[in-house]
Amino acid sequence: MNKYGMIFIVVISLLNLSCDEEFAPKLPFEEKYFVYTSLKGDSTKQIIVVAKSYDVSGFNPQNNTTSPEIAGCFVEVTRAGVKYIFRDTLIDRPDTSRHGKKCRLMFLPN
């Protein structure tokens, strides 16, 4: 058998391999909570964002217009026995096309 015949057989064999699992691009929604943080040792500006997952109709996450940040959270970080309590803050959102003008962040007061 020549070289091209062997390559053809290998390619056909690889194409016959497949998964038995079904692909589901959108599973049943389960709300989860997330904490995004930027704690910098060389700065006094510490930021924490508490948010939740969201579901949209269809498959485009850009369709969500409800802000995912959670209001009224109490965030406390303890380091070396010292407690740092973050305050709930609203800042201007750079992109206002989806979630409105303000973004909710937790800042560490100076």
Secondary structure, DSSP 8 states (H G I E B T S, - for coil): --HHHHHHHHHHHHHT----S---SS------EEEEEE--TT-S--EEEEEE----SSS-GGG--S--B-TT---EEEETTEEEE-EEEEEE-S--TTT-SEEEEEE---
